[in-house]
Amino acid sequence: MRAVQFSEYGPPSVVRVAEVDAPHAGPGEIRVAVRASGVSPGETYIRSGTLRDVVPTTFPYRTGFDAAGVVDEVGDGVTGVGIGDEVFGMTDSAARGANADFAVLAAWAPKPAAWSWAEAGGAAGSVETATRVLDRLAVGAGHTVLVQGAAGGVGTIAVQLAVARGATVIGTASEHNHDFLRSLGAEPTTYGTGLVERIRALAPAGVDAVFDCAGGALPDLIAIAGDTARVVTIAPDFTAAAHGVHLSHGAPADDTGAAVGAPADPLALHGLAIAVTLAGEGRLRVPVAAAFPLAEAASAHELSESRHARGKIVLVS
């Protein structure tokens, strides 16, 4: 089968599609014939070598954590799903390899009928991450939440999940994305100089929680929240610990931890079922910035690395 991988650190051009042996579902797993899979921004940092001192990498490195497809193999002990079912989900975090013709999923849910294959293929990782952080911040009805970097793959999902919980959401993004954020239920503003003052004008009663998807502004975000415990970041900002801010990740324990100042958080896999319900009610969509054929994975990495994509970047088979 075809699989996306890279065998050295470098620019997007080091990403290749290789012929590899197909994986098989083990106990508690399923295998899918992949219709679409997500491109992980975190993996672009790994590929570039930015994280070489933090994330141990063995080459070749197979890419992709989330995928959607048709079940074609069911492992021992698996119930409630069968051959031919359409699902979306995530690989084991240590295994990866979702950017391929076939992928083994360790967690999954039925593909919502309202979602295209491209939307479903890029959903699981963003849903899990957004749910994990919103849970840690205990976001609920009546709260005001700031999502920093709200127009990206995780940010767009975080906005909608927070709104579904009954929260008021303020989202930062470039001005050309403001109408888009309004369509998701957020009050938009720009990031950068003057952020603290802009947020105080929009939320004079204060902000209950800050979800940082972008990085680079922790002092301002702490000032807005008034308490480091009310700020969580998912950006690869390794100054987070020095600021007293929790960096949330779900990477395997042997990949990160001491180097970033934070152990892995438990995965919020229950978010997948919540997403299915919300999608069925028309309250959760997965904005797709671009869909590339598997063979153009390098171009997908290039777009992801620009940090200007609105929503999720996916590879389609």
N, C-alpha and C positions, 0 to 999 in steps of 0.2 A: 504494500500500500504506500501511498504518498504521505509524508509527514514533514512539517516545517521544523527546521533546526538551525543552529549555528555552531560552528566548530572553533571559533576564536572570537575574542573581543574585537569590536570595531563598529563602523557605521552600519546603517541598514543594509548595505550591499552584502554584508557577510551572511545574511539570512538566506537560506537555500531550502528548496524542496527536494527531499531525498526519498529513495525507495528503501523501506524498512520492513521488517516482519510485523505483521498485524498482532496487536495484543489480544488477550482473551480475558473474559470475566472470571474473577476469582470469587470466593465465598463472599456473599453480601454485596456483590457488584453486578452491574449490567454492562453490556457493550452496545454501542449504537453505531449505525451507519450515519456518519455526520452529514448534516445538511448545512449547518453553519456553526461557526465557533468564534469566540471573542479574541481580540488582540489585547493583551494586558499591558498597560502603561508601565507597570513595574518591571516587566520583562525587557522593556527597551532600556531601562537603567542597567539591568544585569548585562544585556548584550553589549552596551557601550563600554562596560568596564567600570562605570561609576561606583558600583557596589562591590567591586572585587575584594575589598577588605572586609566586607560585611557578610556577603552571601557566597559561601564556597560553591564553586561551579565545576562540574565535571563535563567535559566535552565528549561527544556532541550533546548540546543542550536542546532538548525537545520543548517546544513552546505550547502554550495554551492551557487554561484552567477550566473554561466553561464551554459548553457545546449544546446543541440541540440536534436530535436526529431520530431515527427509527430503530427501536430495539431489535437486535438480531441475535443476541446471546444473553442468557440469564444465568447468573452464578448460583451456587448452592446456597440455600437458606433464604433466597429472595422470594417474596410473595407480593401480590398486588400489582404486578406488572408482567406483561407477556410479550412474546415475539410479535412484532408489527405495531406495537404501541408507539405513539409519538410523545417524546419527553424532552425536557431540558434539564441541565444539571451541571455538576462539577466533578472533576477528577479528584483523586486523592492529591493533596497538596504537594506531596513529595514526588508523585509520578508525572504529573502534567501530561503533555502530549495530546491535548484536545484539538490542536490545529493539524488535523489529519483526516484521512478517509474513514478511519474507525477510531473510536475512543472508548475507554473504559471509564464509567462514571461510578463514583462512590456515594453520591447523593443526587437525587433527581425528584422531579414532580411532573405531572402531565402537562404537555404543552398547551397553553391557553389557545382556544380557537381564534381569539381576537388578534393574536400575534402572528406575524409572518415568521418564516424560518429565520430570517436575519435578526429580527427582534428577539426571538427566543434564544438564538445562539449566543447573543451577547448579554443575556439577562442575569444568569445565575450568580456570577462573581460580583456584579454590582449590587444585586439584591442582598446577597449574604453580607457584604461589607457594610452597606448602608444600615441593614438591620442590626448588625453587631454594634456599630457605633451609636445608633439611636437608643438601643437597649442600655448601653453603658452610661449614656447621658440621661437615661430615664425620661426621655421625651414623651410627653403625653398631652392630653387636652388642656388647652388654656396656656400652654407654654409658648414662648417666643424663641425661635431658633434661627441662628445665622448659619448659612451654608456658604463657606468661602470656596469659590470655584464651583459654582452651582450649575454651570452649563456643560460640564464634562460627563463622562460615562457614569461615575458613581454619584456625582452631584445631582444629576437630573432625577435619578432614582431616589436619592435621599430627600429631595424636595417633596416628591409625591408621597413617599411613605410617611414623612412628618405631617404633611397636610392630612393624610388619611387618619392619623392619630389624633387629629383635632388641634394641631399646633399652628401658630402663625409663623410663616417662614419668610425670612429675608435672604436673598441670594445675591452674591457678587458675581459679576461677569462683565465682559466688554459690552459697551453700550449697544452694539448691533445685536446682542443676544437678549436684550431686555424684554422685548415683546414675547419672545420665546419663553422666558422664565415666567412671565405673567400667565401664559397659557398653561403652565404647569401648576400654577397656584401660588407662586412666590412674588413678593415685592422686590423688584430688582434695584441694585445700586452698583456703582463701579467700585473696583478695588483700588489700592494704591494710596497715595498721600491724601490725608483727610478722612480716612475710613472711619476712625473713631467718632469723629464729629457727625458724619453722615448717618451712622447707625444710631447714634443718640437722638438725632432728629427724627428718624423713622420709628424708633422704639424708646420714647421718653421714659417709660416705666422700667426699662432695662431688658436685657437679653438673658434668658435662662440657660441656654446652651449654645456652644459654637462647635460646628463640625467643619474641620479644615481639610479640604480636598486638594488644596493647591500648594501650600507651603510658603515660606518666605515672609510671613507676617505675624509670627507668634506674639511679639510684644504688643502689637495693636489688638490682637484677638483676646489676649489675656486682659487688657485694659477694658475691652468691651464686655467681657464676661464677668470681670471682677473677682474671679477665683480660678486658679489653674485647674481645679478639679472639674470645672464646667467647660473645659476645652479638650477636645480629642482630635488628633491629626492622623491622617493616613498617608500624608506626603512623606517622601524619604528625606525628612528634615532631621538630621541626627543631632541637632541642638535641642530637640524637644525635651530630653531628660534634664538638660541644664536649666531649662525654663520651668521645669516642674510639670510639663504637659505629657500626657500619655500618648504614645505612638501606638496605634492599634494595627496589628497585622495578624494573619493566620498562617504564616509560613511555618514549615516544619522546625522543630526545636534545634535541629542541627544546622539549619540554614542561617538563622538570625538569633538575636537574643541579647547577649552581653554587649555585642558591638553596637546595637542601637539603643541599649538601655531599657529594653522592654521585652519580656517574654511574650510568646504568642497568646492571643486571646482565644477562648473557645469559639469555634465557628457557630454562627447563628443560622444553622441549616433550616430551622423552623420558618425562616423568612421565605423559603421557596413556596410553601403552602399558602402563606399569607399573600404572596404575589399572585398566585393562581386565582385566589378569591377576588382580589382587587381588580385584576385584569378582566375577569368575568363580569364585574360590575362597571367596567369602563373607567376605572379610577387609577389605572397604572398602565402606562405605555413605555416602551423602550425606544427612545430616540436613537436612530442609527445615523451616525455622521457619514459613513461610507461603507460600502460592501465591495470587497475585492475578491477575485478568484484566488483559490489557494496558491496558484502559481505566482501570484503577485504579492506574496507576503512581505517582501522587502519594501514595496511601495506602501503597504499598510503600516509597517514600522516607521517609515519616514513621516507619514502623516501623524501618527501617534506622537512621535518625538517632537513635532512642532508645537504640541500642547495647545493647539487652536481648534481641535475637532469639537463640534457640538454633538454631544452624545457619544455613543459607543461605535467603535470601529470593528468590523467583523470580516471574516473570511467565509466564502460560500463555496460549496461543492456542487 
